Amino acid sequence: MIFYGHYRVTNDKKGDNMIGCLCLHGFTGSPYEVEPVTRYLEEHTDWLISVPTYPGHGEQLMLKGITHKLWIDEAERAFLELRKKSGTLYILGFSMGGIIGGYLASKYGCDKLILLSASAYYMNPAQMVKDIKDMIIKGVRGTLKDDELYLRYRKKFMDTPLSATFEFRKLVKTLKPSFRDIEVPTLIIQGECDGLVPRKSAEYIYKTIPSKRKKLCYLKESKHMICHDVDQEQLIEEVFQFLMEPTK
């Protein structure tokens, strides 16, 4: 039976009929980036939720000497492992995880695909200027040191070698053409105040994928860390409703 709101979704299925959901984080990130969504799914369903961490990633970054192929391989390994246990399989990818998720959906297929701030393009100069101004204001007020997301971004910047950034660019260039082969139902969500991934990234993906069932949703006040931002409730509602819709 399926219930909404504060109830739990129980599909009463086992083995080959089980539902699995692969959730992929972004470049220099960790499962924390998608944790609000994965926690909600764990609390409201009995699905198998897989959230792999790419080599060199996690709370302590160790990216020196790590290639983008290793990131793809780890996501692919987790996908194939989950596929063994699930008859129905969903993929959710954030930022770089959206690029990898699109690749997996095009190569193997899945039942539904969700792309959050997927980085087909990256860097939004106008929004970055606004964000820097906001940080300067917070710095003057002495409140910047209490901004958790700023502290995480600062640590990422300090701990990310230039070689890793080049590997990220290689990954996007290599996997971006995969969007032309995505036939599965797809939900694309983009924050309008994202300084790292511009609006045109979501627009490009929406126009490129040939799926007959696709939806593009903008969150007006959200920046890049979309799962943790002010429109979090709307994001989770959009994701959950999309996953609850019949596949046929």
C-alpha positions as a Markdown table, in Angstrom:
| # | Residue | x | y | z |
|---|---|---|---|---|
| 1 | Met | 0.0 | 0.0 | 0.0 |
| 2 | Ile | 1.1 | 3.6 | -0.6 |
| 3 | Phe | 0.5 | 6.5 | 1.7 |
| 4 | Tyr | 1.6 | 10.1 | 1.6 |
| 5 | Gly | 2.4 | 12.8 | 4.1 |
| 6 | His | 3.8 | 11.3 | 7.4 |
| 7 | Tyr | 3.0 | 7.7 | 6.4 |
| 8 | Arg | 5.5 | 5.1 | 5.2 |
| 9 | Val | 5.4 | 3.7 | 1.6 |
| 10 | Thr | 5.5 | -0.1 | 1.8 |
| 11 | Asn | 5.6 | -1.9 | -1.5 |
| 12 | Asp | 5.4 | -5.4 | 0.1 |
| 13 | Lys | 7.8 | -6.7 | -2.5 |
| 14 | Lys | 11.0 | -8.7 | -2.1 |
| 15 | Gly | 13.9 | -9.9 | -4.2 |
| 16 | Asp | 13.5 | -9.2 | -7.9 |
| 17 | Asn | 10.5 | -6.9 | -7.2 |
| 18 | Met | 12.3 | -4.7 | -4.7 |
| 19 | Ile | 12.7 | -1.0 | -5.4 |
| 20 | Gly | 16.3 | 0.3 | -5.3 |
| 21 | Cys | 17.4 | 4.0 | -5.4 |
| 22 | Leu | 21.0 | 4.9 | -6.2 |
| 23 | Cys | 21.9 | 8.4 | -4.9 |
| 24 | Leu | 25.1 | 10.1 | -6.2 |
| 25 | His | 26.9 | 13.1 | -4.7 |
| 26 | Gly | 28.9 | 15.7 | -6.4 |
| 27 | Phe | 32.6 | 16.6 | -7.1 |
| 28 | Thr | 34.6 | 17.0 | -3.8 |
| 29 | Gly | 31.4 | 16.0 | -2.0 |
| 30 | Ser | 30.1 | 13.2 | 0.1 |
| 31 | Pro | 26.7 | 11.5 | 0.9 |
| 32 | Tyr | 26.0 | 14.6 | 3.1 |
| 33 | Glu | 25.1 | 16.6 | -0.1 |
| 34 | Val | 22.0 | 14.4 | -0.7 |
| 35 | Glu | 21.4 | 13.4 | 2.9 |
| 36 | Pro | 18.1 | 15.2 | 3.3 |
| 37 | Val | 16.6 | 13.3 | 0.4 |
| 38 | Thr | 18.1 | 9.9 | 1.3 |
| 39 | Arg | 17.0 | 10.3 | 4.9 |
| 40 | Tyr | 13.4 | 11.1 | 3.8 |
| 41 | Leu | 13.3 | 8.1 | 1.5 |
| 42 | Glu | 14.7 | 5.9 | 4.3 |
| 43 | Glu | 12.0 | 7.1 | 6.7 |
| 44 | His | 9.1 | 7.0 | 4.3 |
| 45 | Thr | 9.8 | 3.8 | 2.2 |
| 46 | Asp | 11.2 | 0.4 | 2.6 |
| 47 | Trp | 13.4 | 0.8 | -0.5 |
| 48 | Leu | 17.0 | -0.2 | -0.8 |
| 49 | Ile | 19.0 | 3.1 | -0.8 |
| 50 | Ser | 22.6 | 3.1 | -2.0 |
| 51 | Val | 24.8 | 6.2 | -1.5 |
| 52 | Pro | 28.4 | 5.4 | -2.6 |
| 53 | Thr | 31.3 | 7.7 | -1.9 |
| 54 | Tyr | 33.8 | 8.1 | -4.8 |
| 55 | Pro | 37.5 | 7.4 | -4.3 |
| 56 | Gly | 39.2 | 10.4 | -2.7 |
| 57 | His | 35.9 | 11.9 | -1.6 |
| 58 | Gly | 34.1 | 12.1 | 1.7 |
| 59 | Glu | 34.5 | 14.3 | 4.7 |
| 60 | Gln | 38.3 | 14.1 | 4.3 |
| 61 | Leu | 39.4 | 14.7 | 0.7 |
| 62 | Met | 42.3 | 12.8 | -0.6 |
| 63 | Leu | 42.1 | 13.6 | -4.4 |
| 64 | Lys | 45.7 | 13.7 | -5.4 |
| 65 | Gly | 46.4 | 11.1 | -8.1 |
| 66 | Ile | 42.7 | 10.0 | -8.3 |
| 67 | Thr | 41.3 | 9.9 | -11.9 |
| 68 | His | 37.8 | 10.6 | -13.0 |
| 69 | Lys | 37.5 | 7.0 | -14.3 |
| 70 | Leu | 37.7 | 5.8 | -10.7 |
| 71 | Trp | 34.7 | 8.0 | -9.7 |
| 72 | Ile | 32.7 | 6.5 | -12.6 |
| 73 | Asp | 33.8 | 3.0 | -11.8 |
| 74 | Glu | 32.6 | 3.3 | -8.2 |
| 75 | Ala | 29.2 | 4.7 | -9.2 |
| 76 | Glu | 28.9 | 1.9 | -11.8 |
| 77 | Arg | 29.9 | -0.8 | -9.3 |
| 78 | Ala | 27.2 | 0.5 | -6.8 |
| 79 | Phe | 24.6 | 0.6 | -9.6 |
| 80 | Leu | 25.3 | -3.0 | -10.7 |
| 81 | Glu | 25.3 | -4.2 | -7.1 |
| 82 | Leu | 21.9 | -2.5 | -6.4 |
| 83 | Arg | 20.5 | -3.9 | -9.7 |
| 84 | Lys | 21.2 | -7.4 | -8.5 |
| 85 | Lys | 18.8 | -6.8 | -5.6 |
| 86 | Ser | 16.2 | -4.6 | -7.2 |
| 87 | Gly | 13.5 | -5.2 | -9.9 |
| 88 | Thr | 12.8 | -1.5 | -10.0 |
| 89 | Leu | 15.7 | 1.0 | -10.0 |
| 90 | Tyr | 15.8 | 4.7 | -9.7 |
| 91 | Ile | 18.9 | 7.0 | -10.0 |
| 92 | Leu | 19.2 | 10.4 | -8.3 |
| 93 | Gly | 22.4 | 12.4 | -9.0 |
| 94 | Phe | 23.5 | 15.8 | -7.6 |
| 95 | Ser | 25.9 | 18.0 | -9.5 |
| 96 | Met | 28.7 | 15.8 | -10.9 |
| 97 | Gly | 26.6 | 12.9 | -9.7 |
| 98 | Gly | 23.9 | 14.0 | -12.1 |
| 99 | Ile | 26.3 | 13.7 | -15.0 |
| 100 | Ile | 27.4 | 10.2 | -13.8 |
| 101 | Gly | 23.7 | 9.3 | -13.2 |
| 102 | Gly | 22.8 | 10.3 | -16.8 |
| 103 | Tyr | 25.6 | 8.1 | -18.1 |
| 104 | Leu | 24.4 | 5.1 | -16.2 |
| 105 | Ala | 20.8 | 5.7 | -17.3 |
| 106 | Ser | 21.9 | 5.9 | -20.9 |
| 107 | Lys | 24.2 | 2.8 | -20.7 |
| 108 | Tyr | 22.0 | 0.4 | -18.6 |
| 109 | Gly | 18.6 | 2.0 | -18.4 |
| 110 | Cys | 16.6 | 2.5 | -15.2 |
| 111 | Asp | 13.0 | 3.2 | -14.3 |
| 112 | Lys | 13.4 | 6.9 | -13.3 |
| 113 | Leu | 16.1 | 9.5 | -13.3 |
| 114 | Ile | 16.4 | 12.6 | -11.1 |
| 115 | Leu | 19.0 | 15.2 | -11.8 |
| 116 | Leu | 19.7 | 17.9 | -9.1 |
| 117 | Ser | 21.9 | 20.8 | -10.1 |
| 118 | Ala | 23.5 | 18.6 | -12.7 |
| 119 | Ser | 26.7 | 20.1 | -14.0 |
| 120 | Ala | 26.5 | 19.9 | -17.8 |
| 121 | Tyr | 27.8 | 23.5 | -17.6 |
| 122 | Tyr | 29.5 | 25.1 | -14.6 |
| 123 | Met | 30.2 | 28.5 | -13.1 |
| 124 | Asn | 27.6 | 31.3 | -13.1 |
| 125 | Pro | 29.7 | 34.5 | -12.9 |
| 126 | Ala | 26.8 | 36.9 | -12.1 |
| 127 | Gln | 25.6 | 34.7 | -9.2 |
| 128 | Met | 29.1 | 34.1 | -7.9 |
| 129 | Val | 29.6 | 37.9 | -7.6 |
| 130 | Lys | 26.4 | 38.1 | -5.5 |
| 131 | Asp | 27.5 | 35.3 | -3.3 |
| 132 | Ile | 30.9 | 36.9 | -2.8 |
| 133 | Lys | 29.2 | 40.2 | -1.8 |
| 134 | Asp | 27.0 | 38.3 | 0.7 |
| 135 | Met | 30.1 | 36.6 | 2.2 |
| 136 | Ile | 31.8 | 40.0 | 2.5 |
| 137 | Ile | 28.8 | 41.3 | 4.4 |
| 138 | Lys | 28.7 | 38.3 | 6.7 |
| 139 | Gly | 32.5 | 38.7 | 7.2 |
| 140 | Val | 32.0 | 42.3 | 8.3 |
| 141 | Arg | 29.2 | 41.3 | 10.6 |
| 142 | Gly | 31.3 | 38.5 | 12.0 |
| 143 | Thr | 28.7 | 35.8 | 11.1 |
| 144 | Leu | 30.6 | 34.1 | 8.3 |
| 145 | Lys | 32.3 | 31.7 | 10.7 |
| 146 | Asp | 28.9 | 30.3 | 11.7 |
| 147 | Asp | 27.9 | 29.6 | 8.0 |
| 148 | Glu | 28.2 | 25.8 | 7.7 |
| 149 | Leu | 27.9 | 25.7 | 3.9 |
| 150 | Tyr | 30.5 | 28.4 | 3.5 |
| 151 | Leu | 32.9 | 26.5 | 5.8 |
| 152 | Arg | 32.4 | 23.3 | 3.8 |
| 153 | Tyr | 33.1 | 25.2 | 0.5 |
| 154 | Arg | 36.1 | 26.8 | 2.0 |
| 155 | Lys | 37.5 | 23.5 | 3.1 |
| 156 | Lys | 36.8 | 21.9 | -0.3 |
| 157 | Phe | 38.6 | 24.8 | -2.0 |
| 158 | Met | 41.7 | 24.4 | 0.2 |
| 159 | Asp | 41.8 | 20.6 | 0.0 |
| 160 | Thr | 41.2 | 20.2 | -3.8 |
| 161 | Pro | 44.3 | 19.9 | -6.0 |
| 162 | Leu | 44.2 | 21.5 | -9.4 |
| 163 | Ser | 44.7 | 18.0 | -11.0 |
| 164 | Ala | 41.3 | 17.0 | -9.5 |
| 165 | Thr | 39.6 | 19.9 | -11.1 |
| 166 | Phe | 41.0 | 18.9 | -14.5 |
| 167 | Glu | 39.7 | 15.3 | -13.9 |
| 168 | Phe | 36.2 | 16.8 | -13.2 |
| 169 | Arg | 36.3 | 18.7 | -16.5 |
| 170 | Lys | 37.4 | 15.5 | -18.3 |
| 171 | Leu | 34.5 | 13.6 | -16.7 |
| 172 | Val | 31.9 | 16.2 | -17.9 |
| 173 | Lys | 33.4 | 16.3 | -21.4 |
| 174 | Thr | 33.4 | 12.5 | -21.6 |
| 175 | Leu | 29.9 | 11.8 | -20.2 |
| 176 | Lys | 27.9 | 14.8 | -21.4 |
| 177 | Pro | 27.0 | 13.2 | -24.8 |
| 178 | Ser | 25.2 | 10.5 | -22.8 |
| 179 | Phe | 22.2 | 12.8 | -22.3 |
| 180 | Arg | 21.3 | 12.3 | -26.0 |
| 181 | Asp | 20.5 | 8.6 | -25.2 |
| 182 | Ile | 18.3 | 9.0 | -22.1 |
| 183 | Glu | 14.8 | 7.5 | -22.8 |
| 184 | Val | 13.6 | 7.1 | -19.2 |
| 185 | Pro | 11.3 | 9.4 | -17.3 |
| 186 | Thr | 13.4 | 12.3 | -16.0 |
| 187 | Leu | 13.0 | 15.0 | -13.4 |
| 188 | Ile | 15.4 | 17.9 | -13.5 |
| 189 | Ile | 15.6 | 20.4 | -10.6 |
| 190 | Gln | 17.7 | 23.5 | -10.7 |
| 191 | Gly | 18.3 | 26.3 | -8.2 |
| 192 | Glu | 17.9 | 29.7 | -9.8 |
| 193 | Cys | 20.5 | 31.2 | -7.4 |
| 194 | Asp | 23.1 | 28.6 | -8.2 |
| 195 | Gly | 26.6 | 30.2 | -8.5 |
| 196 | Leu | 28.4 | 27.0 | -9.6 |
| 197 | Val | 25.9 | 25.5 | -12.1 |
| 198 | Pro | 24.1 | 28.0 | -14.3 |
| 199 | Arg | 20.4 | 27.8 | -15.4 |
| 200 | Lys | 21.5 | 27.0 | -18.9 |
| 201 | Ser | 22.8 | 23.6 | -17.7 |
| 202 | Ala | 19.3 | 22.4 | -16.8 |
| 203 | Glu | 17.9 | 23.9 | -20.0 |
| 204 | Tyr | 20.5 | 22.1 | -22.0 |
| 205 | Ile | 19.8 | 18.8 | -20.4 |
| 206 | Tyr | 16.0 | 19.2 | -20.7 |
| 207 | Lys | 16.3 | 20.0 | -24.4 |
| 208 | Thr | 18.9 | 17.3 | -25.1 |
| 209 | Ile | 17.4 | 14.2 | -23.5 |
| 210 | Pro | 14.9 | 12.5 | -25.9 |
| 211 | Ser | 12.7 | 11.1 | -23.1 |
| 212 | Lys | 9.0 | 11.6 | -23.7 |
| 213 | Arg | 8.4 | 12.0 | -20.0 |
| 214 | Lys | 10.6 | 14.8 | -18.6 |
| 215 | Lys | 10.0 | 17.7 | -16.2 |
| 216 | Leu | 12.1 | 20.8 | -15.5 |
| 217 | Cys | 11.6 | 22.4 | -12.1 |
| 218 | Tyr | 13.3 | 25.6 | -10.8 |
| 219 | Leu | 13.6 | 26.5 | -7.2 |
| 220 | Lys | 13.6 | 30.3 | -7.0 |
| 221 | Glu | 15.8 | 30.8 | -3.9 |
| 222 | Ser | 18.1 | 27.8 | -3.9 |
| 223 | Lys | 21.8 | 27.9 | -4.6 |
| 224 | His | 24.0 | 25.0 | -5.5 |
| 225 | Met | 23.7 | 22.9 | -2.3 |
| 226 | Ile | 20.1 | 22.4 | -3.3 |
| 227 | Cys | 19.2 | 19.6 | -0.9 |
| 228 | His | 20.2 | 21.8 | 2.1 |
| 229 | Asp | 18.8 | 25.2 | 0.9 |
| 230 | Val | 15.7 | 27.2 | 1.7 |
| 231 | Asp | 13.5 | 25.3 | -0.8 |
| 232 | Gln | 14.3 | 22.0 | 0.7 |
| 233 | Glu | 10.7 | 21.0 | 1.4 |
| 234 | Gln | 9.6 | 21.8 | -2.2 |
| 235 | Leu | 12.6 | 19.8 | -3.5 |
| 236 | Ile | 11.8 | 16.7 | -1.4 |
| 237 | Glu | 8.1 | 17.0 | -2.4 |
| 238 | Glu | 8.9 | 17.2 | -6.1 |
| 239 | Val | 11.3 | 14.2 | -5.8 |
| 240 | Phe | 8.9 | 12.1 | -3.8 |
| 241 | Gln | 5.9 | 12.8 | -6.0 |
| 242 | Phe | 7.9 | 12.0 | -9.1 |
| 243 | Leu | 9.0 | 8.7 | -7.7 |
| 244 | Met | 5.4 | 7.8 | -6.6 |
| 245 | Glu | 4.0 | 8.4 | -10.1 |
| 246 | Pro | 3.2 | 5.2 | -12.1 |
| 247 | Thr | 6.0 | 4.3 | -14.5 |
| 248 | Lys | 3.5 | 3.5 | -17.2 |
